[in-house]
């Protein structure tokens, strides 16, 4: 990125942005296996590593790892027996899996590298603890999201997924029964606040978890985007369409922009449109928690061709969270 001073057209980069500790750990797990692989370690056509689902929700990251030899599958039954017998590692994504998937892997004797984000694993443990103690669980999350599927799968008969306020109407619990709410980690305090309020109104005795399930990175990135958008005429969020936190960053940016401008989400600079920046003097940029910073650099470079060359930063907090590699790789 090139820096310039005194130019009218400006870029504001949100800080923090991009990779969180859980994403970094998951990607590093796959890269570690690829780096350690030897041609003689697996005969014939067998790849060095399989990954169940997208390791993180970013197509550029997935494409890069696939280009290095990783093979991505939707379900474990796509992994051939000869690969299992050869001990080829199978990586579970950062979003986690259900006990059903874990059991299938054990039954087939797979060598599992569990790259589930530790913050997601914490919610899985909370589900098991509350169910053991006789609770029903209301889980706030996105239907179909890998993380939600894994968490609900811990105890489908006791975990009740809700996504919208209307979903609360379908819930029925006896007054005074053991009831607790949990949340998908990629949802922020702000976006769950209305649902939490409705739940508390309908079930005044409902308990909250002893510590927040909200991922620190989700909250930090949204806080930075809010502050950045208030100083911008237009906001670009870099992230894939299936990334829950990237889509929400765009929504948060639009809320902060109001009538002053538009927020857009792009996978990369190739999706930018010149007309978005007509009459714009300041562009704010951030990225989802699974986005490599080189994709942000590509957007910055593209904008420099439109004379957006004065770069400043909106820094709200310094992140220093690190997670160790999965136990199978240590």
N, C-alpha and C positions, 0 to 999 in steps of 0.2 A: 504494500500500500504506500502511495506517495502522499506526502504531507505538504500543504501549502497554507499560507497565512494571508489574510486580507482579501480573499475571494468571496463574493456575495453568496454563491451557491454552496450550501454546506451539507455535510453528512454528520449525523449524530449516531454513534455506535453504542448500543446498550451494553452494559457490563454489570453483572455476568450475562453471558449468552452461550449457546452451544453446549458441548459435551458436559454432562454431569458425571459424578463419580461412578454411578451404577452402569451407565452406558460405556464409559471408558473401560471399566473392568470387563464387561462382556466382550467388547471388541478385542481387547488385549488377550482375553482367553483364547479366542479363535486364532489370532495372529501368533500366539505362542505355540499353539499346536502346529500351525502351518510352518513356522520357522523350524520346529524340531523334527518335522517329517523328513524321512530319508527315502529315496526311491526304492530301496530294498525292503523298507518296513512294511509295504503292502504289495502283494503280487498283482500283476496284470492291471486291470481297469479300476481297481478299488481306490477311491479318493482318500486323501489324508484325514479328512474330517467331515462329518455330517452335522448340520445344524437344523434343529426343529424350528420351523417358522423363521420369520425375519429376526436376526439376532437383536436388532433395534429397528425402530420404524423409520428407516431412511433408505431409499432405494440406491443412493450413491454408495453408501457403506456396504450394502448387500452386494451390489454389482462388483465393487472393488475386491471383496473377499472371495466372491465366486470366481473372479478372474485369477485369483491366486490358488485356486484349487478346492475351496470349500464347496460342498454341495448342500443346498437348502431343500428341505422337504417339508410338506405340510403336516404329515403324520409319520409315526415311526414305522408303520407297515410298508413304507416306501423304501426302507433301508434293507438291502438284501442280506440273507443269512451269511453269505461268505464274508461280508464286511464285518458283521457281528463276531463271527468266529475268528477273524483276523485281529480283533481287538481295536478296531478303528473307533476313535472317540466320537461320541454323540453329544453335542452341546445343546443345553436348554437355554432359551433366550432370556434376556434381562427381565421379561415380563412375567416369568414363572409359568408353572404347569400345574395341572390338577393331580391328585393322588392316582387317578386312573392311568394317566400317562406314566407316572413314576412306576406304577405296578407293572405296566406292559414292558417297560424298559428292563426291570428286574427279571421278569419272567423270561425274557429273551436273552438275558445275560449280557446286556449292553454295557460298554464302558462309558459311564455318564460323567460329563463335566457340567455341573449345574451352575450356570452363569446368572441365575436369578438375582436381581438387585436385592441386597440385604434389607432394604426398606420394604420391599414387597414381601420378602420372606417373613418379616416381622408381622405383617397383617395375616399371613397364613397361620402363624403360630397363635395369634390372638383369636382367630376363628376356632381353632382346636381347643384352646383354653376355655373360651366362653361356652362352646357346645358341651364340653366336659362338665362345666358347672351348671348346665341346665338352661342356658339362655337361648332365645331366638335372636337372630342377628338381622338387622336392616343394613344392607350394603349399598352405598351410593356409588354408582359407577356407570360406565357406558356398556350397553348390551353389545356383545360381539367382540369387545376388546379383549385381547389375549390375557391381560392381567385380571380382568373381571371373571373371565371363564375359569382361570386357575383358582382364584379365591373361592368363588361359588362352588367349585368342584370339591372343595374340602368337605363340605357337608350340605349338599343341595337341598335336603329336606329342612334344614334349619337356617339357611342363608337366603334372604329375600332381597333380590336386586331391584333397586328403583333408580330410574334415570331422570324422571320428570315429576313435577308436583302432582300431576294427575295419578301417578302410580301409587301414591300414598292411599288413595281411596280403596285400592284393592287389598290393603293390609288389614288384618283383623287379629287383635291380640286381647286377651283378657286383662282388665285393669289389675295392676300390681304384679303381673307376670314378669319374669326375668327377661328384660329386653335391652339390647344395646345397639348402637349404630357404629358402623365402620365405613371407611371410604377408600376409593381407588386413589393410589398415591399421586397420580398425575392430575388430580383435580385440586384447585386452590381453595383456600378458605373463602374467598369472595364468591366463587361460583357454586359452592355448596351451601352458602349461608341461607338462602331462601328455602331450600329443601330441609335443612336442619330446623329452621323455624317452624315449618309446616309439621314436621315430625313431632317436635316438642309440643305443639299446640294439640295435635291429635292424640299423642301418647305422652302426657306430662311426666310420666315416671321413667321414660327411656333414658338410658345411661349413655354417656360418651366414653370413648376409650381413655385409659389413664394418660396416654400421651398422643399427640396428634399423629394421624396417619399421613398427613399431607407431606409430600416430599419437599425438603428444603429447597431443592433446585427449581421445582415448579413455582413456589412462592417467590423466590428471589428473582427469577426471570420475568414474572409478571409485574413485580414491583418496579423493576428497571424499565420495562416497556411502558408502563403508565407514565413514569417521570419523563422518559424520552419523547413519548408521543405528545405530551403537553407543550413541547418546544418545537414540534415538527409540523409541516404542512402535509406530509404524506409518510406512510410507514410501509416498509417492506419486511416481511417475516420470511426467513428462509427455513423451509421444512416440508416434509412430505404430507400428502393429503390424509394418509392413514395415521399420522402422528397426532395423538390427542392433544399433547401439550403445545404443538406448533399451531394447530387450528385455534386453540384457545388464546394463544398469544396474539393472533390476528384479531380476534374478537375483543380482547382487552385493549389493543391499540386503537381499534375503531371507536370503542366507547370513550377513550380519552381524547381522540381527535374530534369527535362530535361532528359538527357541520363544517369544520375547517378543512377537512380533507378525507382521503380514503386510505384504508389499510389493505394491503395485498399479500397473499402467501404465494411463494414460488419455490419450486424444487431447486432451481439454480438460475443463473443470470440469463440463460437461454429463454426463459419464460417472461422476462421483463418486456414491457411495451413502452415505447417512447412517449405516447400520448398521456401516460399516467403522470408525467412530470411537467406537463404544460403549465406554466404559471407557478410552479413550485420552487421555492427558494431553499427549503430545508427538508431533507429526507432522513427519517429515522430508520435504523436497521437493527434487527435482532434475529435470533435463530433459536430453533427448538433444541431440546436437550440431547437429541441424537444427531445433530448436524455438525460435520467437520468445518473448521473455521476457513478452510480454503474455499468453500462454497460462498461464504460471506465475502471473502476477498474478491471472488469473481464478480459479485454484485457491485462492490466498491469500484473495481476496475471498469466495469461497464458504465457506471454512472459518471466516471471521470471523463468519458467521451462527451457527456452533456455538460461539462464544466462544473460538476460537483466535485471539487477538489479540496475544500477546506474541511478537515476531519477533526471532530471533537468527540468526547466520550461522556456518557451518562453513567457514572459509577455509583451504585447504591450499596453494595456490600462486597467484601472479598471472600471468595470461597476457597477453603483449604481442605475440604473433605476428600479422603482417599479410602478406597476399599482394597483389601488384599485380594489376590487371585483366588479363584475357587480352590477348595482343598485338594481336588484331584490333580491340580497342576503345581502345587507348592512343593 
